[in-house]
């Protein structure tokens, strides 16, 4: 991932690239009371999403209900996903409004991950290690703080994020 950066006028910045634009999908869920983070790497398809849902059910066997906030990606609406959710009454898939990532706390974690690994040219295995390290190095409290909007009950009153007020 390459991000914008500043350089001195008249100089040329060399951007090292790993050579290929490989991509992977990370499925992630944040337990909003403890800050526990569950994630899995996979392909962007319904079968991998169902495998992640199975992982969530196994991670929280005593939870009376597991609510998963989904964006409106096509894999979240696949028939196999609907069939799996119908067979597991503890699992509730909640869909946010289209084009509203700001309503999903996990999207703020994705933004922090992307900022962490941007402008670093590493090999593909190195990129995966960076992502694993990003998640391992953060405590549950840090994950909650990252995911929380500016008006979060988890943040101290003196804390403020400088978000622009939408028009």
Secondary structure as UniProt FT lines:
FT   TURN            9..10
FT   STRAND          25..30
FT   TURN            32..34
FT   STRAND          37..42
FT   HELIX           46..59
FT   TURN            60..62
FT   STRAND          66..70
FT   HELIX           74..77
FT   HELIX           79..86
FT   TURN            89..90
FT   STRAND          91..95
FT   TURN            98..99
FT   HELIX           101..103
FT   HELIX           105..117
FT   TURN            118..119
FT   HELIX           124..136
FT   HELIX           140..147
FT   TURN            150..151
FT   TURN            153..154
FT   TURN            157..158
//
